[in-house]
Protein backbone atom coordinates (compact mmCIF):
# COMPACT_ATOMS: atom_id res chain seq x y z
CA UNK A 1 0.00 0.00 0.00
CA UNK A 2 1.20 3.53 -0.83
CA UNK A 3 0.01 6.78 0.67
CA UNK A 4 0.64 9.57 -1.83
CA UNK A 5 0.32 13.32 -1.41
CA UNK A 6 -0.24 15.00 -4.75
CA UNK A 7 -0.03 18.74 -5.38
CA UNK A 8 -1.17 19.65 -8.89
CA UNK A 9 -0.93 23.32 -9.79
CA UNK A 10 -2.16 24.58 -13.11
CA UNK A 11 -3.74 27.67 -14.61
CA UNK A 12 -3.43 30.40 -17.18
CA UNK A 13 -1.30 33.52 -17.46
CA UNK A 14 -2.81 36.32 -19.55
CA UNK A 15 -0.89 38.78 -21.70
CA UNK A 16 -3.49 41.40 -20.74
CA UNK A 17 -5.80 41.28 -17.72
CA UNK A 18 -8.78 38.99 -18.22
CA UNK A 19 -11.99 40.71 -17.22
CA UNK A 20 -13.64 37.45 -16.23
CA UNK A 21 -13.16 33.70 -16.64
CA UNK A 22 -15.45 30.68 -16.45
CA UNK A 23 -13.83 27.34 -15.74
CA UNK A 24 -14.20 23.69 -14.81
CA UNK A 25 -11.54 21.48 -13.23
CA UNK A 26 -11.20 17.68 -13.17
CA UNK A 27 -8.23 17.38 -10.84
CA UNK A 28 -9.56 15.68 -7.69
CA UNK A 29 -9.49 11.88 -7.27
CA UNK A 30 -12.29 10.08 -5.51
CA UNK A 31 -12.50 6.85 -3.55
CA UNK A 32 -13.22 3.63 -5.38
CA UNK A 33 -11.65 0.32 -6.26
CA UNK A 34 -8.17 0.07 -4.78
CA UNK A 35 -7.83 3.75 -3.86
CA UNK A 36 -9.17 5.65 -0.86
CA UNK A 37 -9.04 9.43 -0.65
CA UNK A 38 -8.10 10.69 2.82
CA UNK A 39 -8.18 14.37 1.89
CA UNK A 40 -8.64 16.46 -1.21
CA UNK A 41 -9.23 20.12 -1.91
CA UNK A 42 -8.99 22.83 -4.52
CA UNK A 43 -7.44 26.26 -3.97
CA UNK A 44 -8.33 28.89 -6.59
CA UNK A 45 -6.58 32.24 -6.99
CA UNK A 46 -8.13 34.80 -7.34
CA UNK A 47 -10.67 33.47 -4.89
CA UNK A 48 -13.87 32.05 -6.34
CA UNK A 49 -16.85 30.08 -5.10
CA UNK A 50 -16.96 26.47 -6.26
CA UNK A 51 -19.70 24.05 -7.22
CA UNK A 52 -18.99 20.34 -7.49
CA UNK A 53 -20.76 17.48 -9.22
CA UNK A 54 -20.07 14.10 -10.84
CA UNK A 55 -20.24 14.28 -14.60
CA UNK A 56 -21.83 11.71 -16.91
CA UNK A 57 -18.69 9.55 -16.83
CA UNK A 58 -18.43 9.62 -13.02
CA UNK A 59 -15.58 12.15 -12.79
CA UNK A 60 -15.61 14.77 -10.03
CA UNK A 61 -15.91 18.25 -11.55
CA UNK A 62 -15.42 21.62 -9.85
CA UNK A 63 -16.89 24.64 -11.64
CA UNK A 64 -16.05 28.25 -10.75
CA UNK A 65 -16.00 31.73 -12.20
CA UNK A 66 -13.74 34.72 -11.53
CA UNK A 67 -15.53 37.99 -12.17
CA UNK A 68 -12.75 40.45 -11.30
CA UNK A 69 -9.85 41.45 -13.60
CA UNK A 70 -6.85 39.10 -13.21
CA UNK A 71 -3.49 38.53 -14.93
CA UNK A 72 -3.24 34.93 -13.77
CA UNK A 73 -5.63 32.13 -12.83
CA UNK A 74 -4.05 29.55 -10.54
CA UNK A 75 -5.74 26.30 -9.47
CA UNK A 76 -4.02 24.01 -6.97
CA UNK A 77 -5.41 20.57 -6.19
CA UNK A 78 -3.99 18.90 -3.08
CA UNK A 79 -4.89 15.27 -2.43
CA UNK A 80 -3.82 12.57 0.02
CA UNK A 81 -4.64 9.13 -1.34
CA UNK A 82 -4.06 5.55 -0.21
CA UNK A 83 -3.60 3.11 -3.07
CA UNK A 84 -3.47 -0.63 -2.63
CA UNK A 85 -2.05 -3.12 -5.12
CA UNK A 86 -4.72 -4.47 -7.43
CA UNK A 87 -5.72 -8.06 -6.69
CA UNK A 88 -4.61 -10.67 -9.18
CA UNK A 89 -7.31 -11.39 -11.72
CA UNK A 90 -7.43 -14.60 -13.71
CA UNK A 91 -8.12 -14.96 -17.40
CA UNK A 92 -11.51 -13.92 -18.66
CA UNK A 93 -13.71 -16.54 -20.31
CA UNK A 94 -15.78 -13.89 -22.08
CA UNK A 95 -16.89 -15.04 -25.50
CA UNK A 96 -16.26 -12.79 -28.53
CA UNK A 97 -19.81 -13.45 -29.74
CA UNK A 98 -21.29 -12.35 -26.42
CA UNK A 99 -19.18 -9.21 -26.51
CA UNK A 100 -20.27 -8.39 -30.07
CA UNK A 101 -23.95 -8.80 -29.17
CA UNK A 102 -23.81 -6.72 -25.99
CA UNK A 103 -21.43 -4.09 -27.32
CA UNK A 104 -24.12 -2.79 -29.63
CA UNK A 105 -26.93 -2.75 -27.06
CA UNK A 106 -25.48 -2.15 -23.62
CA UNK A 107 -24.62 1.27 -22.22
CA UNK A 108 -21.88 2.33 -21.64
CA UNK A 109 -20.32 -0.34 -23.88
CA UNK A 110 -21.84 1.39 -26.91
CA UNK A 111 -20.18 4.70 -26.03
CA UNK A 112 -16.81 3.14 -25.28
CA UNK A 113 -16.89 1.20 -28.56
CA UNK A 114 -17.35 4.27 -30.76
CA UNK A 115 -14.29 6.03 -32.16
CA UNK A 116 -13.78 9.75 -31.65
CA UNK A 117 -11.73 12.17 -33.70
CA UNK A 118 -8.93 11.78 -31.15
CA UNK A 119 -8.89 7.95 -31.11
CA UNK A 120 -9.60 7.04 -34.76
CA UNK A 121 -6.65 4.78 -35.63
CA UNK A 122 -4.72 4.96 -38.90
CA UNK A 123 -5.23 2.05 -41.29
CA UNK A 124 -1.95 0.28 -40.52
CA UNK A 125 -2.57 0.37 -36.77
CA UNK A 126 -6.07 -1.06 -37.27
CA UNK A 127 -4.51 -3.78 -39.45
CA UNK A 128 -1.95 -4.55 -36.73
CA UNK A 129 -4.73 -4.91 -34.16
CA UNK A 130 -6.72 -7.10 -36.56
CA UNK A 131 -3.72 -9.38 -37.11
CA UNK A 132 -3.38 -9.89 -33.36
CA UNK A 133 -7.12 -10.56 -33.13
CA UNK A 134 -6.83 -13.13 -35.91
CA UNK A 135 -4.47 -15.25 -33.80
CA UNK A 136 -7.58 -16.54 -32.07
CA UNK A 137 -6.85 -15.75 -28.43
CA UNK A 138 -9.54 -14.73 -25.95
CA UNK A 139 -10.70 -11.16 -25.41
CA UNK A 140 -8.45 -10.51 -22.43
CA UNK A 141 -5.27 -11.92 -23.99
CA UNK A 142 -5.92 -10.19 -27.31
CA UNK A 143 -6.61 -6.81 -25.71
CA UNK A 144 -3.45 -6.94 -23.62
CA UNK A 145 -1.36 -7.91 -26.65
CA UNK A 146 -2.79 -5.02 -28.68
CA UNK A 147 -2.09 -2.49 -25.94
CA UNK A 148 1.46 -3.77 -25.51
CA UNK A 149 2.03 -3.60 -29.26
CA UNK A 150 1.08 0.08 -29.21
CA UNK A 151 3.38 0.77 -26.26
CA UNK A 152 6.29 -0.95 -28.01
CA UNK A 153 5.72 0.92 -31.27
CA UNK A 154 5.55 4.50 -29.94
CA UNK A 155 8.47 6.27 -28.29
CA UNK A 156 7.68 8.52 -25.34
CA UNK A 157 8.89 11.97 -26.36
CA UNK A 158 7.42 15.27 -25.09
CA UNK A 159 7.20 18.19 -27.46
CA UNK A 160 6.41 16.26 -30.65
CA UNK A 161 2.63 16.45 -30.23
CA UNK A 162 0.24 18.91 -28.60
CA UNK A 163 -2.81 18.68 -26.39
CA UNK A 164 -5.08 18.60 -29.45
CA UNK A 165 -3.09 16.00 -31.41
CA UNK A 166 -4.93 12.93 -32.65
CA UNK A 167 -3.96 9.28 -32.63
CA UNK A 168 -3.29 9.45 -36.37
CA UNK A 169 -0.84 12.33 -35.93
CA UNK A 170 1.03 10.60 -33.10
CA UNK A 171 1.23 7.33 -35.04
CA UNK A 172 2.69 9.11 -38.05
CA UNK A 173 5.59 10.26 -35.86
CA UNK A 174 5.72 7.09 -33.75
CA UNK A 175 6.39 9.52 -30.90
CA UNK A 176 4.25 11.24 -28.28
CA UNK A 177 3.30 11.42 -24.62
CA UNK A 178 0.98 9.32 -22.47
CA UNK A 179 -2.09 11.08 -23.88
CA UNK A 180 -1.13 10.07 -27.42
CA UNK A 181 -0.17 6.51 -26.53
CA UNK A 182 -3.44 6.04 -24.66
CA UNK A 183 -5.48 7.44 -27.56
CA UNK A 184 -3.71 4.96 -29.87
CA UNK A 185 -4.37 2.03 -27.52
CA UNK A 186 -8.02 2.97 -27.09
CA UNK A 187 -8.50 3.36 -30.84
CA UNK A 188 -6.77 0.08 -31.65
CA UNK A 189 -8.93 -1.82 -29.15
CA UNK A 190 -12.15 -0.28 -30.42
CA UNK A 191 -11.16 -1.15 -33.99
CA UNK A 192 -11.40 -4.88 -33.16
CA UNK A 193 -14.59 -4.54 -31.16
CA UNK A 194 -13.22 -4.27 -27.61
CA UNK A 195 -14.83 -1.43 -25.60
CA UNK A 196 -12.09 0.80 -24.22
CA UNK A 197 -11.91 3.99 -22.21
CA UNK A 198 -9.37 6.71 -21.56
CA UNK A 199 -8.26 7.09 -17.93
CA UNK A 200 -6.63 10.20 -16.47
CA UNK A 201 -4.81 10.48 -13.18
CA UNK A 202 -1.39 10.84 -11.61
CA UNK A 203 1.74 8.74 -11.49
CA UNK A 204 4.52 8.65 -8.93
CA UNK A 205 7.46 8.23 -11.34
CA UNK A 206 10.13 7.03 -8.91
CA UNK A 207 9.26 3.93 -6.83
CA UNK A 208 12.70 4.13 -5.18
CA UNK A 209 12.08 7.59 -3.69
CA UNK A 210 12.09 7.49 0.10
CA UNK A 211 9.26 8.39 2.42
CA UNK A 212 8.76 12.14 2.64
CA UNK A 213 10.77 12.83 -0.51
CA UNK A 214 8.91 15.09 -2.93
CA UNK A 215 9.49 14.36 -6.60
CA UNK A 216 8.27 15.91 -9.81
CA UNK A 217 5.26 13.84 -10.73
CA UNK A 218 3.09 13.60 -13.78
CA UNK A 219 -0.45 14.02 -14.92
CA UNK A 220 -0.81 10.63 -16.52
CA UNK A 221 -3.11 8.61 -18.77
CA UNK A 222 -3.70 4.90 -19.31
CA UNK A 223 -6.30 2.58 -20.82
CA UNK A 224 -9.07 0.31 -19.55
CA UNK A 225 -10.91 -2.29 -21.63
CA UNK A 226 -13.92 -4.51 -21.04
CA UNK A 227 -13.58 -8.29 -21.15
CA UNK A 228 -16.41 -9.11 -18.77
CA UNK A 229 -15.02 -6.61 -16.29
CA UNK A 230 -12.92 -3.49 -16.73
CA UNK A 231 -9.18 -4.15 -16.81
CA UNK A 232 -6.41 -1.59 -16.98
CA UNK A 233 -2.88 -1.25 -18.30
CA UNK A 234 -0.31 1.54 -18.67
CA UNK A 235 1.01 1.31 -22.26
CA UNK A 236 3.37 4.25 -21.83
CA UNK A 237 5.34 2.43 -19.13
CA UNK A 238 4.43 -1.08 -20.29
CA UNK A 239 3.20 -1.92 -16.82
CA UNK A 240 0.19 -2.99 -14.83
CA UNK A 241 -1.68 -0.32 -12.92
CA UNK A 242 -0.40 -0.39 -9.36
CA UNK A 243 -0.03 1.52 -6.14
CA UNK A 244 1.82 4.39 -7.83
CA UNK A 245 -1.14 5.25 -10.07
CA UNK A 246 -3.92 7.53 -8.78
CA UNK A 247 -7.11 7.64 -10.84
CA UNK A 248 -9.00 10.90 -11.37
CA UNK A 249 -11.40 10.36 -14.26
CA UNK A 250 -12.55 8.25 -17.19
CA UNK A 251 -14.00 9.12 -20.57
CA UNK A 252 -14.04 8.44 -24.29
CA UNK A 253 -10.82 10.41 -24.82
CA UNK A 254 -8.79 13.25 -23.31
CA UNK A 255 -11.51 15.77 -24.12
CA UNK A 256 -13.79 14.19 -21.50
CA UNK A 257 -11.22 14.44 -18.69
CA UNK A 258 -9.10 17.55 -19.37
CA UNK A 259 -7.80 18.76 -15.96
CA UNK A 260 -8.70 22.43 -16.55
CA UNK A 261 -10.71 24.10 -19.26
CA UNK A 262 -12.55 27.36 -19.54
CA UNK A 263 -13.20 30.59 -21.40
CA UNK A 264 -12.22 34.14 -20.53
CA UNK A 265 -13.12 37.66 -21.55
CA UNK A 266 -10.14 39.84 -22.34
CA UNK A 267 -7.99 41.26 -25.13
CA UNK A 268 -4.79 39.22 -24.80
CA UNK A 269 -3.61 35.67 -25.36
CA UNK A 270 -3.35 33.07 -22.58
CA UNK A 271 -0.62 30.57 -21.69
CA UNK A 272 -1.14 27.35 -19.74
CA UNK A 273 1.23 26.32 -16.93
CA UNK A 274 1.34 22.98 -15.07
CA UNK A 275 3.35 21.47 -12.22
CA UNK A 276 2.77 18.22 -10.31
CA UNK A 277 4.57 17.17 -7.13
CA UNK A 278 4.15 13.77 -5.50
CA UNK A 279 5.30 12.70 -2.03
CA UNK A 280 5.07 9.15 -0.73
CA UNK A 281 4.08 9.29 2.93
CA UNK A 282 3.64 5.58 3.61
C-alpha positions as CSV (number, residue, x, y, z in Angstrom):
1,X,0.0,0.0,0.0
2,X,1.2,3.5,-0.8
3,X,0.0,6.8,0.7
4,X,0.6,9.6,-1.8
5,X,0.3,13.3,-1.4
6,X,-0.2,15.0,-4.7
7,X,0.0,18.7,-5.4
8,X,-1.2,19.6,-8.9
9,X,-0.9,23.3,-9.8
10,X,-2.2,24.6,-13.1
11,X,-3.7,27.7,-14.6
12,X,-3.4,30.4,-17.2
13,X,-1.3,33.5,-17.5
14,X,-2.8,36.3,-19.6
15,X,-0.9,38.8,-21.7
16,X,-3.5,41.4,-20.7
17,X,-5.8,41.3,-17.7
18,X,-8.8,39.0,-18.2
19,X,-12.0,40.7,-17.2
20,X,-13.6,37.4,-16.2
21,X,-13.2,33.7,-16.6
22,X,-15.5,30.7,-16.4
23,X,-13.8,27.3,-15.7
24,X,-14.2,23.7,-14.8
25,X,-11.5,21.5,-13.2
26,X,-11.2,17.7,-13.2
27,X,-8.2,17.4,-10.8
28,X,-9.6,15.7,-7.7
29,X,-9.5,11.9,-7.3
30,X,-12.3,10.1,-5.5
31,X,-12.5,6.8,-3.5
32,X,-13.2,3.6,-5.4
33,X,-11.6,0.3,-6.3
34,X,-8.2,0.1,-4.8
35,X,-7.8,3.8,-3.9
36,X,-9.2,5.7,-0.9
37,X,-9.0,9.4,-0.6
38,X,-8.1,10.7,2.8
39,X,-8.2,14.4,1.9
40,X,-8.6,16.5,-1.2
41,X,-9.2,20.1,-1.9
42,X,-9.0,22.8,-4.5
43,X,-7.4,26.3,-4.0
44,X,-8.3,28.9,-6.6
45,X,-6.6,32.2,-7.0
46,X,-8.1,34.8,-7.3
47,X,-10.7,33.5,-4.9
48,X,-13.9,32.1,-6.3
49,X,-16.9,30.1,-5.1
50,X,-17.0,26.5,-6.3
51,X,-19.7,24.0,-7.2
52,X,-19.0,20.3,-7.5
53,X,-20.8,17.5,-9.2
54,X,-20.1,14.1,-10.8
55,X,-20.2,14.3,-14.6
56,X,-21.8,11.7,-16.9
57,X,-18.7,9.6,-16.8
58,X,-18.4,9.6,-13.0
59,X,-15.6,12.1,-12.8
60,X,-15.6,14.8,-10.0
61,X,-15.9,18.3,-11.5
62,X,-15.4,21.6,-9.8
63,X,-16.9,24.6,-11.6
64,X,-16.0,28.2,-10.8
65,X,-16.0,31.7,-12.2
66,X,-13.7,34.7,-11.5
67,X,-15.5,38.0,-12.2
68,X,-12.8,40.5,-11.3
69,X,-9.9,41.4,-13.6
70,X,-6.8,39.1,-13.2
71,X,-3.5,38.5,-14.9
72,X,-3.2,34.9,-13.8
73,X,-5.6,32.1,-12.8
74,X,-4.0,29.5,-10.5
75,X,-5.7,26.3,-9.5
76,X,-4.0,24.0,-7.0
77,X,-5.4,20.6,-6.2
78,X,-4.0,18.9,-3.1
79,X,-4.9,15.3,-2.4
80,X,-3.8,12.6,0.0
81,X,-4.6,9.1,-1.3
82,X,-4.1,5.6,-0.2
83,X,-3.6,3.1,-3.1
84,X,-3.5,-0.6,-2.6
85,X,-2.0,-3.1,-5.1
86,X,-4.7,-4.5,-7.4
87,X,-5.7,-8.1,-6.7
88,X,-4.6,-10.7,-9.2
89,X,-7.3,-11.4,-11.7
90,X,-7.4,-14.6,-13.7
91,X,-8.1,-15.0,-17.4
92,X,-11.5,-13.9,-18.7
93,X,-13.7,-16.5,-20.3
94,X,-15.8,-13.9,-22.1
95,X,-16.9,-15.0,-25.5
96,X,-16.3,-12.8,-28.5
97,X,-19.8,-13.4,-29.7
98,X,-21.3,-12.4,-26.4
99,X,-19.2,-9.2,-26.5
100,X,-20.3,-8.4,-30.1
101,X,-24.0,-8.8,-29.2
102,X,-23.8,-6.7,-26.0
103,X,-21.4,-4.1,-27.3
104,X,-24.1,-2.8,-29.6
105,X,-26.9,-2.7,-27.1
106,X,-25.5,-2.1,-23.6
107,X,-24.6,1.3,-22.2
108,X,-21.9,2.3,-21.6
109,X,-20.3,-0.3,-23.9
110,X,-21.8,1.4,-26.9
111,X,-20.2,4.7,-26.0
112,X,-16.8,3.1,-25.3
113,X,-16.9,1.2,-28.6
114,X,-17.3,4.3,-30.8
115,X,-14.3,6.0,-32.2
116,X,-13.8,9.8,-31.6
117,X,-11.7,12.2,-33.7
118,X,-8.9,11.8,-31.1
119,X,-8.9,8.0,-31.1
120,X,-9.6,7.0,-34.8
121,X,-6.7,4.8,-35.6
122,X,-4.7,5.0,-38.9
123,X,-5.2,2.0,-41.3
124,X,-1.9,0.3,-40.5
125,X,-2.6,0.4,-36.8
126,X,-6.1,-1.1,-37.3
127,X,-4.5,-3.8,-39.4
128,X,-2.0,-4.6,-36.7
129,X,-4.7,-4.9,-34.2
130,X,-6.7,-7.1,-36.6
131,X,-3.7,-9.4,-37.1
132,X,-3.4,-9.9,-33.4
133,X,-7.1,-10.6,-33.1
134,X,-6.8,-13.1,-35.9
135,X,-4.5,-15.2,-33.8
136,X,-7.6,-16.5,-32.1
137,X,-6.9,-15.8,-28.4
138,X,-9.5,-14.7,-26.0
139,X,-10.7,-11.2,-25.4
140,X,-8.5,-10.5,-22.4
141,X,-5.3,-11.9,-24.0
142,X,-5.9,-10.2,-27.3
143,X,-6.6,-6.8,-25.7
144,X,-3.4,-6.9,-23.6
145,X,-1.4,-7.9,-26.6
146,X,-2.8,-5.0,-28.7
147,X,-2.1,-2.5,-25.9
148,X,1.5,-3.8,-25.5
149,X,2.0,-3.6,-29.3
150,X,1.1,0.1,-29.2
151,X,3.4,0.8,-26.3
152,X,6.3,-0.9,-28.0
153,X,5.7,0.9,-31.3
154,X,5.6,4.5,-29.9
155,X,8.5,6.3,-28.3
156,X,7.7,8.5,-25.3
157,X,8.9,12.0,-26.4
158,X,7.4,15.3,-25.1
159,X,7.2,18.2,-27.5
160,X,6.4,16.3,-30.6
161,X,2.6,16.5,-30.2
162,X,0.2,18.9,-28.6
163,X,-2.8,18.7,-26.4
164,X,-5.1,18.6,-29.5
165,X,-3.1,16.0,-31.4
166,X,-4.9,12.9,-32.6
167,X,-4.0,9.3,-32.6
168,X,-3.3,9.4,-36.4
169,X,-0.8,12.3,-35.9
170,X,1.0,10.6,-33.1
171,X,1.2,7.3,-35.0
172,X,2.7,9.1,-38.1
173,X,5.6,10.3,-35.9
174,X,5.7,7.1,-33.7
175,X,6.4,9.5,-30.9
176,X,4.3,11.2,-28.3
177,X,3.3,11.4,-24.6
178,X,1.0,9.3,-22.5
179,X,-2.1,11.1,-23.9
180,X,-1.1,10.1,-27.4
181,X,-0.2,6.5,-26.5
182,X,-3.4,6.0,-24.7
183,X,-5.5,7.4,-27.6
184,X,-3.7,5.0,-29.9
185,X,-4.4,2.0,-27.5
186,X,-8.0,3.0,-27.1
187,X,-8.5,3.4,-30.8
188,X,-6.8,0.1,-31.6
189,X,-8.9,-1.8,-29.1
190,X,-12.2,-0.3,-30.4
191,X,-11.2,-1.2,-34.0
192,X,-11.4,-4.9,-33.2
193,X,-14.6,-4.5,-31.2
194,X,-13.2,-4.3,-27.6
195,X,-14.8,-1.4,-25.6
196,X,-12.1,0.8,-24.2
197,X,-11.9,4.0,-22.2
198,X,-9.4,6.7,-21.6
199,X,-8.3,7.1,-17.9
200,X,-6.6,10.2,-16.5
201,X,-4.8,10.5,-13.2
202,X,-1.4,10.8,-11.6
203,X,1.7,8.7,-11.5
204,X,4.5,8.6,-8.9
205,X,7.5,8.2,-11.3
206,X,10.1,7.0,-8.9
207,X,9.3,3.9,-6.8
208,X,12.7,4.1,-5.2
209,X,12.1,7.6,-3.7
210,X,12.1,7.5,0.1
211,X,9.3,8.4,2.4
212,X,8.8,12.1,2.6
213,X,10.8,12.8,-0.5
214,X,8.9,15.1,-2.9
215,X,9.5,14.4,-6.6
216,X,8.3,15.9,-9.8
217,X,5.3,13.8,-10.7
218,X,3.1,13.6,-13.8
219,X,-0.4,14.0,-14.9
220,X,-0.8,10.6,-16.5
221,X,-3.1,8.6,-18.8
222,X,-3.7,4.9,-19.3
223,X,-6.3,2.6,-20.8
224,X,-9.1,0.3,-19.5
225,X,-10.9,-2.3,-21.6
226,X,-13.9,-4.5,-21.0
227,X,-13.6,-8.3,-21.2
228,X,-16.4,-9.1,-18.8
229,X,-15.0,-6.6,-16.3
230,X,-12.9,-3.5,-16.7
231,X,-9.2,-4.2,-16.8
232,X,-6.4,-1.6,-17.0
233,X,-2.9,-1.3,-18.3
234,X,-0.3,1.5,-18.7
235,X,1.0,1.3,-22.3
236,X,3.4,4.3,-21.8
237,X,5.3,2.4,-19.1
238,X,4.4,-1.1,-20.3
239,X,3.2,-1.9,-16.8
240,X,0.2,-3.0,-14.8
241,X,-1.7,-0.3,-12.9
242,X,-0.4,-0.4,-9.4
243,X,0.0,1.5,-6.1
244,X,1.8,4.4,-7.8
245,X,-1.1,5.3,-10.1
246,X,-3.9,7.5,-8.8
247,X,-7.1,7.6,-10.8
248,X,-9.0,10.9,-11.4
249,X,-11.4,10.4,-14.3
250,X,-12.6,8.3,-17.2
251,X,-14.0,9.1,-20.6
252,X,-14.0,8.4,-24.3
253,X,-10.8,10.4,-24.8
254,X,-8.8,13.3,-23.3
255,X,-11.5,15.8,-24.1
256,X,-13.8,14.2,-21.5
257,X,-11.2,14.4,-18.7
258,X,-9.1,17.5,-19.4
259,X,-7.8,18.8,-16.0
260,X,-8.7,22.4,-16.6
261,X,-10.7,24.1,-19.3
262,X,-12.6,27.4,-19.5
263,X,-13.2,30.6,-21.4
264,X,-12.2,34.1,-20.5
265,X,-13.1,37.7,-21.5
266,X,-10.1,39.8,-22.3
267,X,-8.0,41.3,-25.1
268,X,-4.8,39.2,-24.8
269,X,-3.6,35.7,-25.4
270,X,-3.3,33.1,-22.6
271,X,-0.6,30.6,-21.7
272,X,-1.1,27.4,-19.7
273,X,1.2,26.3,-16.9
274,X,1.3,23.0,-15.1
275,X,3.4,21.5,-12.2
276,X,2.8,18.2,-10.3
277,X,4.6,17.2,-7.1
278,X,4.1,13.8,-5.5
279,X,5.3,12.7,-2.0
280,X,5.1,9.1,-0.7
281,X,4.1,9.3,2.9
282,X,3.6,5.6,3.6
